[in-house]
Structure formats: C-alpha cells, structure tokens
Amino acid sequence: MTEPRIAPVRPAIRPATRADDEELAALDRETWSPVHSVQPRPQPPYGPFFGEGDRPEDILVAEADGVIVGYVRTVRPTPLASHAHVRQIQGLAVAERARGRGTGRALLRASLDAARRQGAVRMTLRVLGHNAPARALYEAEGFVVEGVLPGEFHLRGEYVDDVFMGRALTA
C-alpha cells in the first residue's frame, strides 16, 4: 500500500509588512540549517528580521490559515543603473510543515511575477551545491547553472560549492 500524496496547499502570497517582523524572525530561526546556511546559527537575544538590508518591500510571504509558512526575499543585486534590469533571490524559506505542498514554488513564481512588474528581465540566485531540493526547484522553474565557485564555503568540516543560477524573465 502506498502512502497518499499530500495535496498541494495554495498559500496566500502577499507582500510583507513591518508587522510580520516577529513571525518572520521566528520562521528564520525555525528553518535555519547548517546544511543550507552560510550564516551562523542565530543566538539569543534574537534581533529583528527587518534591518538595514532587509526591507518589507523586498519580501513576499506565504500564509496558510493566517500563519506565515514561508518567504522569499528578492532585491536588486547592486545599486548600479546598468544593473537595474536584474533581480536576485537572496533568501527563500519554507516552514517544515508546509514543505512538499507547493509553497516554495508559489513563492518563487510570485517573485518572478513581481520582478517582471518592476521591469526586470532577468533573475539570478546563489545556492549551495549540496542543496539538492532547492536546486531541483530552481531548475524546474527554468533556472540554469551559470557558474560554480568550487569549495567557496567551509561548512561542517567540508568545502561546499557556491552555485550561481539565472534565468530570463521574458517569454
């Protein structure tokens, strides 16, 4: 007998607000992993989610039953006018309870749509080489590997590749 497949949940995707700060910070702590993060584990006292480099207008959140279950952060990678046509995903997190239900895919697609509305024609991201689930999602959504920095990070006693991926936002 096979286990029934979990039906995809259609989370509501919306822009973040300052009022989401505490819930997003808690989600960040919940989803932090030494396998998928180059940042050290957050330690108490915990700071706010939004700071100098993290603004609500750069974040889309996924909500299910009134609870934030994921977010994606999409920004201009540099302030250069010659680079204004590019957006970069600099964070995607999904709560364990919402994984495998289409939440990450919904966030990713919403970020692509938002970037198009802002006039972007290209989206990029960086992902750790051993993060197979994230890489599979990105590849399924049209991202291709455009470069690899071998052994760029030293995590948990091993050297890990930094993989640069990108895709066009035009049809």
C-alpha positions in Angstrom: 0.0 0.0 0.0 1.4 3.4 -0.9 1.0 6.5 1.2 -1.4 9.0 -0.1 0.2 12.0 -1.8 -0.2 15.3 0.2 -2.3 17.6 -1.8 -0.7 20.9 -2.7 -1.8 23.8 -0.5 -2.5 27.1 -2.2 -0.9 29.5 0.3 -1.9 33.2 0.0 1.1 35.1 -1.2 1.3 38.7 -0.2 3.9 41.5 0.4 5.4 41.5 3.9 4.7 44.3 6.3 6.6 45.6 9.4 4.0 43.8 11.5 5.4 40.5 10.2 8.8 41.1 11.7 8.5 38.8 14.8 6.8 35.9 12.8 9.4 36.1 10.0 12.3 36.1 12.6 10.8 33.0 14.2 10.5 31.3 10.8 14.1 32.2 10.1 15.2 30.5 13.3 13.0 27.5 12.7 14.3 26.9 9.1 18.0 27.6 9.8 20.1 24.7 8.9 23.9 24.1 9.0 23.5 22.3 5.7 21.8 25.2 3.9 23.1 28.4 5.5 26.4 30.1 5.4 25.4 32.3 8.3 26.0 31.2 11.9 23.0 29.9 13.9 21.0 32.8 15.3 21.6 33.1 19.1 19.5 34.9 21.8 18.9 37.7 22.2 17.3 37.5 18.8 17.3 40.6 16.7 14.6 41.8 14.4 14.0 40.3 11.0 13.9 43.6 9.2 17.1 45.6 9.4 19.2 47.9 7.2 19.4 45.5 4.4 16.1 43.7 4.8 13.0 45.8 4.0 9.4 44.6 3.9 9.0 45.7 0.3 11.7 43.2 -0.7 9.8 40.2 0.9 6.8 38.2 -0.2 5.3 35.9 2.4 3.2 32.7 2.1 0.4 32.5 4.5 -1.7 29.4 5.4 -4.5 29.6 7.9 -3.3 33.0 9.0 0.2 31.9 9.7 3.3 32.8 7.7 4.8 29.5 6.4 7.4 30.9 4.0 9.0 33.9 2.5 11.2 34.9 -0.5 13.5 37.9 -0.5 14.1 39.5 -3.9 16.3 42.5 -4.4 18.3 44.5 -6.9 21.8 42.9 -6.6 23.5 46.2 -6.9 22.5 49.9 -7.0 24.1 50.4 -10.4 21.8 51.8 -13.1 23.3 49.4 -15.6 22.2 46.5 -13.4 18.6 47.7 -12.7 17.1 45.1 -15.1 18.2 42.2 -12.8 16.6 41.0 -9.6 18.2 38.4 -7.3 16.6 36.0 -4.9 18.6 36.4 -1.6 16.5 34.1 0.6 13.8 31.5 0.4 12.5 29.7 3.4 9.6 27.4 3.9 8.4 26.0 7.3 8.8 22.3 7.7 5.0 21.8 8.0 4.5 23.5 4.6 7.2 21.7 2.6 6.3 19.4 -0.3 3.0 21.2 -0.7 3.9 23.8 -3.4 4.7 26.7 -1.0 8.3 27.2 -2.3 7.1 27.0 -5.9 4.3 29.5 -5.3 6.7 31.9 -3.6 9.3 31.5 -6.4 6.7 32.1 -9.1 5.3 35.2 -7.3 8.8 36.6 -7.0 9.3 36.2 -10.8 6.0 37.9 -11.5 6.8 40.8 -9.1 10.2 41.2 -10.8 8.6 41.4 -14.2 6.1 44.0 -13.0 9.1 46.0 -11.7 10.6 45.9 -15.3 13.2 43.3 -14.6 14.2 41.0 -17.5 16.5 38.6 -15.6 16.5 36.8 -12.2 19.6 35.3 -10.5 20.3 33.5 -7.3 23.0 31.6 -5.4 22.6 28.2 -3.9 24.9 25.8 -2.1 26.0 23.0 -4.3 24.7 20.3 -2.0 21.2 21.8 -1.5 19.6 19.3 -3.9 15.9 20.1 -3.1 16.4 23.9 -3.7 18.4 23.3 -6.9 15.7 20.9 -8.2 13.0 23.5 -7.6 15.0 26.3 -9.3 15.8 24.1 -12.3 12.1 23.1 -12.6 11.3 26.8 -12.7 13.7 27.5 -15.6 16.9 28.5 -13.8 20.1 27.1 -15.2 23.6 26.9 -13.6 25.6 29.8 -14.9 28.7 29.4 -12.8 30.2 27.5 -9.9 32.7 28.7 -7.3 34.2 25.3 -6.2 34.7 24.9 -2.4 33.7 28.5 -1.8 32.3 27.8 1.7 33.6 25.6 4.6 30.6 24.2 6.4 30.5 21.4 8.9 34.0 20.3 8.1 33.6 20.2 4.3 34.1 22.5 1.4 30.9 23.4 -0.4 30.4 24.9 -3.9 28.6 28.2 -4.4 26.3 27.7 -7.4 25.2 30.7 -9.4 21.9 30.3 -11.3 19.9 32.5 -13.5 17.0 32.8 -16.0 15.4 35.2 -18.3 12.0 36.7 -17.3 10.9 37.3 -20.8 8.7 34.8 -22.7 
